[in-house]
Amino acid sequence: MNVSRETQERLATYAQLLRKWNPKVNLVAPGTINDLETRHIADSAQVHAIARRTDDHWVDLGTGGGFPGLVACILSAETAPELQFTFVESDQRKATFLRTVLRETGLSATVIAKRIEKIPPLSADILSARALAPLDTLLDLALPHGTADTQFLFPKGANWKKEVDNARRRWSFDLEIHKSDLDPQSVILELGDVRNV
Ligand SMILES: C[S@@+](CC[C@H](N)C(=O)[O-])C[C@H]1O[C@@H](n2cnc3c(N)ncnc32)[C@H](O)[C@@H]1O
């Protein structure tokens, strides 16, 4: 990754903490921990690369161990330092992990350790979520936290076409499909102008 030394150090601190916490908190599937940099972090960096640079507030729902929100936060400290991040993660131990990484990397972001359905609207300019729910139900969770202009960014696996077809039954939206550089079957769905039909 072509990033500054400071960003490299922050990513290394994050990876080190994740490896330390993972056996107890299950932040990523144990079988994928060896691919942390090449899989989870690189996957999240692709989302950051697509995100608009001009916005104020990025919300990541169901952040878990930090994908893609915390990686985007670390990378944005270099590319878009004004961008504010909010992570919503209802699991208290995972939320504590996220706060620990923020403290150890010297970054600030808001961590809301509550259920997405229970919190007031967040007015996201950019809203991301990975592995939280199928697109149809994901939009139920995400839309209350967006605005008319929100850029929705959802990494999806091999099933993405089916998810889009299902979602079109209840939702209309502009869609741009970004192919993943890491897995030929995976994509990042970029949605805009999302409406209930
Ligand atoms: C499968 S994990 C994915 C974590 C991360 N986004 C990733 O891709 O590695 C889903 C996460 O969403 C959280 N979650 C699920 N439903 C939620 C809800 N309604 N409100 C807040 N967090 C939720 C879970 O605690 C879990 O950490």
The ligand as a Gaussian input file, in Angstrom:
#p B3LYP/6-31G(d) Opt

LIG

0 1
 C      -20.224000     -10.505000      10.697000
 S      -19.700000      -9.175000      11.672000
 C      -18.864000      -8.144000      10.495000
 C      -17.892000      -7.210000      11.177000
 C      -17.089000      -6.317000      10.214000
 N      -17.930000      -5.376000       9.518000
 C      -16.316000      -7.171000       9.227000
 O      -16.630000      -7.144000       8.033000
 O      -15.377000      -7.873000       9.662000
 C      -21.176000      -8.213000      11.980000
 C      -20.998000      -7.234000      13.137000
 O      -22.148000      -6.411000      13.229000
 C      -22.546000      -6.312000      14.591000
 N      -24.000000      -6.126000      14.557000
 C      -24.908000      -7.008000      14.062000
 N      -26.149000      -6.499000      14.154000
 C      -26.011000      -5.257000      14.716000
 C      -26.940000      -4.233000      15.074000
 N      -28.242000      -4.382000      14.868000
 N      -26.460000      -3.098000      15.625000
 C      -25.118000      -2.939000      15.830000
 N      -24.197000      -3.881000      15.515000
 C      -24.642000      -5.019000      14.975000
 C      -22.104000      -7.622000      15.236000
 O      -21.885000      -7.476000      16.625000
 C      -20.835000      -7.926000      14.471000
 O      -19.688000      -7.401000      15.112000

